[in-house]
Structure formats: C-alpha cells, structure tokens
Amino acid sequence: MNKVIVIGGGTDALVAAQMLARAGREVITIEGASAPPDEGWVPRKVLRELRIEGLKLAWPDPWLTVPLPGGGRLELWRDLARTVEAIRRVSPRDADRWPEFCDRMARLARFLEAVYAAPPPDPLSAGFALRARRLGKRGLADLLRILPMPVAELLDDWFESDALKGALGAAGVLHLLQGPRSGGTAFRLLHYHLGSPPGVFRPPRSNVMDLLHKLPRVELQQAEVLRITVRGGAVAGVVLKDGRELAASTVVSSADPRRSLLELVEPGWLDPELVRALRHVRRRGVAARLRLQLDRSPGFSALALAPSLDYLERAYDHAKHGRVSREPYLEARCDAQQRMEVLVQYAPYGVDCSNLKDAVLALLSEHWGDAQPQHSEFLAPRELEQFEGWPEGQPHHAELSLDQALWMRPLPELARYRTPIQGLWLCGPAMHPGAGIAGAAGLHCAHAILGG
Amino acid sequence: MRNYDVIVIGGGHNGLVCAAYLARAGRKVLVLERRERVGGAAVTEEVFPGFRFSVFSYVVSLLRPEIIRDLELPRHGLHILPLESTLTPLENNGYLAQWNDHDQNRRELARHSLRDAEAYDEFGLMLHQMARAVKPLLAMAPPDPTSLSLRELFGMKRLAEHFQGLGAKRFNTLTKLLTMSSADFLDEWFETEALKATKSASGIIGTLLGPRSPGTAYVLLHHYMGELDGVFRAWGFAKGGNGAVSAAIASAAQAAGAEIRCSAAVESVLISHGRAKGVVLEGGEEIRAKLVVSGADPRRTFLQLVGEKHLPEAFVESIRRFRFRGASAKVNLALGEAPDFTCLPGRGAHLRGAISISPSVAYLERAYDEAKYGEVSRRPYMDIVIPSMLDPSMAPPGKHVMSIFVQYAPYHVNGGWTDARREALGDTVVDTLSQYAPNLKPAILHRQVITPADIERIVGLTEGNIFQGELSLQQMFFLRPVPAWAKYRTPLAGLYQCGAGTHPGGGVMGASGRNAALQILGTA
C-alpha cells in the first residue's frame, strides 16, 4: 500500500499532491470546504519543480495610495523614481533616503527568499552562516539588527513622514496581534516584501491557483475529513464526514497543526509536552474582511488607511485589551471590475464586530469619490473561521511572529513537516515558510516525504 | 606630569571593576569621576538628615560572582543581605506572596492555583537551565559575526558549538525566550494573573516596552541570572546601600594601586594622529595615558567626548540609532513609620522583601500604553523595597526609608520634564501606593523624586536609561552597542568602552567592566 491522502485545497496541498503523484505515489486530495488564504509570491523553485509556466504576478500601480491628512494623496509607484518624486512632495528628506532604504531592504529580501526556497534552516549550521555571510558586512549587520526589531523603530531610523511610515508599518502588523512598536514586526515588513521589486512592500496577486488547478490531478470534492486514523503509532487512513473510510499509509494535512494533531487525530498518540506546546501555538485572527461591489471605480487600486505609526499602535491598544479598534487600519484593493476587498484591523476573534462594517464604510466613503457599494459582505474573524476554515479567523493558521517563524514554525518540534505519528505530515500556511508564500511549504513537505 | 597606562572615564561600578582588574595586572590606572563621589548610579547618599538612600539602583543580584571572588569584595566591606520575598498586593485587598522558602512558597501559590504551584518548580528549573546556558556568554567578548578573520570565525564556531551542546530542547527554549514576549512566555506556564504580572515585570524593567512585546522574555531571564548561585545570592541588598558595592570595588581597585580622582569631569578624549592619547578635563587640564577606557554610555562617549569628526560616518550613524528611551523613575521616601499594607497588616516578614505593584498583565500594559504616547503612567508599575527593615543603619531608630522604582515615566514626556511634572509623578506614586497601604501618606517625612531627566543630569546616563541603552534583542550581545564593535574596542585606536552600553548590559553586573579589562589585557 503506497497511498497518499492530501487534506486541503490550498496551494501547499496542491503542490504537495502534485509532487507526490509525479514521484509515483497514488494520491487522493480531499479539498474540503476550507478556502485558501490570499496567496502572494510564489517561489521560483515551486514553479520549476512542477514545470509550471505562465505565472503572472500582478501589483497594482501605484501599489499603494495613501491619503494625506490635509487632502491629497501619496502614491507609491512601482517605478522608483516616480515614487521618489511623490515622496518629495511630503518630505524631501524621506525622498532622498527612499532609494537606499529600498536597496537595503531588497538585499535582505533576496536573502530571505533563498531561505524560504528551502526547508527551515538550522540556525547553528555552518551552511546557514555561510549563506548569511554572503550578504556582506553591512547586509549581515542589517539582518541581525532588523529581524528582532519593532517596525516602528526601523522606520523611525529612516523616515520622518507619518503617512509614509504608517503605510509601510502596516505591513509589519498585518494579520498579527501586535502593534508596530512590538519587537519582531520589522521582519514582517520584509516578509511581505518578498518576491516584489525593490520599493514595493506589498505582496503581488498571482494566478498560481488557476495554474495548479489546470494540472491533471486526483481529488475528492465536497468531502470533509472527520478523523485521521492511527494504528500502532502509524497513520492508517482517514474517515470522512459522510462515513467513508479511506486507507493510506501517508497523510499530508494542510489544516492547521493544532486541528491536524489535536482534533483529527484521536487523543493519546502524542507526547503531553507536545500537546501542551501545540495548544500554545498562537493563531489569533485580528482582521475582518469586507467585500464590496462598487458601481464605478473608486479612483485607486490599492489604498492603505494607516495615517501614522501611532494610529496603528492605538488601533492595536484596543485589540490588546480585547476590543475592536475604534479607528481601525484599513487595507483595500480594487480590481478592474470594481470588486473591492478590504482588510479591517484590529477586529479580534470573538469580539462583537457588529458596528464595525458601518464604521468601515464611513471611513472608506471619504476616499472613493462618488462610488456606491452595490453588494457587500462583511466577515469578522469568527465568520472567517466558519466560512473559510481559518482557525480563529487567522489565515496564516499560526501567527507569523518571530518565535513562530523559520525553524520555530509553528513549533521547533514540528518544523520539519514530520509529526511523531509515522506517515502523518504537515504542510500549509502554518508551516515554514507559509503565511501567504504560495506552495513552498507543500514543496518542502513533499521533499521531506520523498527523501525520508 | 604623571603618565598613566590607562585612564578610566567614569567611576561607576563598571569603570571601577575595569580599573581594579587592570590595576591588579600591574597597570598604572587613573579613574576620573565627574561627581564628588564614586559609584555612578550605585551610590548611597544621606539625602535627608539621618536617612540614607540607594538613590538610583537599589538592589544587588546580578553582580558577577567571579568579580566578587577575584576582587575579594567581602574583604573590602561588601555584605549582602538577602531579600526573602516578593509581595504583590492586589486591587481587591488580596495578595500574592512569593517566598524564597520553597515550602512556604508552594503553600502560598496553591492558595491561588494548584496548577501554578505544581508548575512553579519546573519553571524554576527551566529558568535555571537557561541561566546556565547564558552564563558563559556573559563573561565573553562577543565574537563578531560580520568579520571574516579566522579568530572571529573561530569564535562564531565555538558559539554555535556552545548552543549545539545545549541539546535541541534547551536551545529551542532559549530561542523562545529570546523572541517571545514575557507575557506570552508566562502564559504557557501559569494561570494566576498576579504571578504572571509580577514575573513579567522583570521583563520590562529599564525598557520602554510592555510585557506583551516580543523581546521582553529575555530581559526576564536577564533578571534571573543572579539567582544562579544559590538562594543566598538571590536578590539582595548591600549593607549600607548600593554605594557600599561601589565603595568595596573602589577599595579593591585602590588596594591594587589604582588612583581615583573625584570631581574630575572629562570634557573630551585627547586625540592625535587618529589615536586616543588621554583626556582633557573641564578646566583644561590634560592627562595622558596609553589607553583610555570609557565607562560612559555609547552616545556620550562617541558623540560628546570623542566627537563624530574622529569617527567613521557609518559608525556614527549606528551610534545615533542606538536607543536609550529611559522609562524609569525613582521615588525615595523617608518614613516616620513602616507602611501597613491592608492586604497583609502589621510588620511581618513581607516588609523585609520586595513589594511589587503589578496586579495584572493588563495593568502593566495600560501603564505602558500611556508611556508610548509620552505620558507618565497614571497607575504605574512599582518595585518597592524598605532597606531600613534589613539594615537599620539606613534610617534613624524607628523610622524607615522606602525605595520605589517606578515605570513608566518616559524621558521624552510630552512637554518635557518640569518641576511641576516631577511633583505630579511623586503624587501619582504616593496616591497609587496609598491604596494598598493607607498609612503611607501621613508617614511621609520627606520625598525625593528622580525623573529620567534627573538621572541623565545627575549621573550622566543618556535619556536616563538605567542600562546605558535599551536591553532589546537588536541591541544585545554582538549587536551591543553596534554590530562589529561589541568587543569593547572602538574605531578609535587606544579607546575602549567598559560601560553597561556594551555586552552584557546593565543591572549592577560589573561584567562589562571585567570583560573590557580582560580584552585590554589580552587574557580573555
């Protein structure tokens, strides 16, 4: 018996299934109802190994529009020189510093891209040290200093414009229950910068899901996994909600690790210490989602409403004390069909968000001119959990904080995709690199299975 | 004119430790102290007649045992009295007490949570292991990860081997401690709010960070380091106040031949041909030496005493980015009688320990929230000791001195520090504390309030940061004070640093002073 069952329908699950099928395994994919989170950058290695062509990465241009307090807008373009001119109207000093900032961040991003294109590094290995050394003296010093830093400090080091710092700092806290003054948030600015050209600090949209769906595959639609059966410490298969049982010697789950190991697997197979550690994996959803159909163009394709670092920090303060931000941070994207998606942060999981939608619409209406919303759908983290299958509404399944990143993602004991149950493997957003990096965790997981 | 081998700028405890080690190795050393007494922030002063205070730093715990041993500090008068407990009064008139005595502590914790009482021993063991894992690093000049010299590469390799030697489990716990917030870290262990808050408070001392901010878990460990060598060397108090620590080290230095000059403020480092040749005192006196070691903090040392024109541009930029952001204040009270806590009335053993105003993590976070935006916490975190309970010589008979460490009082307070603000801070502290000990207000005979601006003005610590620079992950170990210059050397030949702005940082540890001396002597 050499059957593999892959649980989930996200990019990681699809990539893992493809890789295993191509290696000669008999693979069944159970997509279930869970929706994949937005996928951004796709590491080249994923495309190369699956021999996928035709990937399109798209950034809006300007990639971000930032309303200014006195009216007017700061527009950040894909073209560096054009951005410099735009920033110059806000702060000549910041405009002068922008190119060097972009260059130094891009260098670190290239390094992280290489790290993400491989399974989690062993921080104490000579290989990792040598790779980091290739950054050069200043690059390495930047890396060591910036990784643990609060994004607010990083930006304060470079810039003076509140509008610019707020818009960049927002990437440091997106989907995280921390504020820009918390340590480890500068790393997240880099994370969202990966795969983007220098000076673009938001991930692209890609057509990777369409490409993956075009590949020949085996799947079982509309099925939900009820249980992963384990016999004698090894995986035996899965039981579906409709009662069917499927036997398999290998199960790859892209569900979040806590669900995979503590809910789908019967209790008793895991070491109590690991169970305790799993229960402490933080996966608190903090962003609500508003989807709108507008009757005309709002006049921007990507808008960030985070006027300053203090604004973000105050929004976080409310969430920290268990409330919805009185003045939330908004990140809106609108496509050519005037479909708009807005992330609203902070809306902590389990907190009453009933008044939030109107507040968001009121905030947005100041910026979209005469556009009128035709249809709208507002989902708080609790609904995102219910409808999208994101645990606690967290699309990354495990918050991307420094202690849950790289070789610690989601836990050091599980970071290599293998679980203590023989034949049970993990991929998905909670596994390195995860968190919106499409397919890489699936690829690394498949390699671990095939290599082991 | 006399010639010296080494001039040490600043007679703080690190400067004195450095001088003592150098003098013992036969170097001719001169320590120059700006104030009229040595000690820097570790001084005892009779602020009010009959009442003696450890004006700034107020407890000892982290002072490295090898320094106490090498310099024979007990022979020079150091006597440490242990603090036996920490009392956390609660807002509902309850309390949580932590005792050094194991069984007593367990009984008390079990009153709040059986689970926490169970977990406590394991937690203690874990922290003990972590402290042991970090201990060798404290006595080390951090290797430079950006250098390609064989020596540094070898240092990095040894460092990696040290971590590998811990085993995967301990290494993982250590990385968690380095990257997590103290509140998140403690959430994994305990459920009693006051316990988590009081323990996480160790993670915020001296920094402008809240207990939920990543990086604070390490500061928590930093404050545990002193509990290594047995219960008796846990948090304690120097008999005669913290000035007695400095006095003992100064005495050891002098016995070894070092010369100490007080009221000798250094105006600048004397530089010729790209090399430090000595110092110039305020008033113009020049003193020459082969080497100059600065115990002042990095900003003061490089931007004030040296001057940026003598330094590489990139280095100056890094020093400018080194963060201070003092957030701590101190209130010293002379009391007519001992405070009487509603939650635990009378003059029990708890008054001989520390008293922590940290009822919940949310309380600490709220205190931090206000400071983030430049306000003094309306309900601050406080760490209180009553030295006269342990050492009656600190106050007239029957009377007491109370030392209150207060956070957060940001250096960059909105509108700046004024006399009115200072007194308002004092009122806030007394009012908050009076809620727990109502007899406090009428018992106050005198009050001294020290803001971060005062700390800067009096002791010379930039922005009043008690650690000579924030102890955050990006300013630690081989990044302290700046990458590539963490080995006590500086870009200026002949100039070294030995203050807490270098690895491993503050807390009256003395390790920076010792490490610097060993580097200079080439025996590290």
Interface residues (C-beta under 8 A of the other chain):
Chain A: P123 L124 S125 A126 A129 A132 R133 K137 R138 L140 A141 L144 R145 I146 L147 P148 M149 P150 E153 D157 Q178 R181 S182 G183 G184 R276 H280 R282 D310 E313 R314 D317 K320 H321 S401 L402 D403 M408 P412 E413
Chain B: P145 T146 S147 L148 M156 K157 A160 F163 Q164 A168 F171 N172 T175 K176 L178 T179 M180 S181 D184 D187 E188 L209 R212 S213 P214 G215 T216 A314 R321 R323 A362 E365 R366 D369 K372 Y373 S472 L473 Q474 F478 L479 P483 A484
